[in-house]
Amino acid sequence: GQQLNQSPQSMFIQEGEDVSMNCTSSSIFNTWLWYKQEPGEGPVLLIALYKAGELTSNGRLTAQFGITRKDSFLNISASIPSDVGIYFCAGRSGSRLTFGEGTQLTVNP
Amino acid sequence: SAVISQKPSRDICQRGTSLTIQCQVDSQVTMMFWYRQQPGQSLTLIATANQGSEATYESGFVIDKFPISRPNLTFSTLTVSNMSPEDSSIYLCSVEKGTGGEGYTFGSGTRLTVV
């Protein structure tokens, strides 16, 4: 089946620092999605990417859909304490989503 | 995007019993999805539920263990049957409304602990 490798598994950063995480896949996806999950909640969509090479921003978040359609990255600039959570990439093929393993982000004030 | 109400939000259950989780959506949707998130892990798709037909299960998940109902376009249930401690997880309902990625919405999940 399809697999997504997400890295890093966890990050501990100081408030104000920039963060980068990425996902790679053995398969091609036609959509890449980035979610954030906080304790006791379901994942919430941050950014959706639809075309190879697409670069999309949402406030301090920027994500790109890799040219090969097998990878994507998410950058968070000038991190703040409320950025804490688990970030998941997900590749969409048809109506099915395949999730990465997640990146646990901790931001120290 | 759709708004999902999932119940219960958490439960502690005895092994050997069954728990039914409900997912209510504020609008009609064609496809509803059930995911499992084991402690500290990512989300794994259990099955896809379409109204009027049997659910489609992913590899490793079977109907006898996770029966699903989809009586109409706004509601679905997932039952975790004959539970064991290994079933302790967060179970999440998801729907896709529209054709874009923005249409994918998740419920807040049911945190299940089996003792």
Interface residues (C-beta under 8 A of the other chain):
Chain A: G1 T31 W32 L33 G40 E41 G42 P43 V44 L45 A48 L49 Y50 F88 R92 S95 R96 L97 T98 F99 G100 E101 G102
Chain B: S1 I4 Q6 S9 M31 F33 Q41 S42 L43 T44 L45 T48 S59 L92 S94 E96 G100 G101 E102 Y104 T105 F106 G107 S108 G109 R111
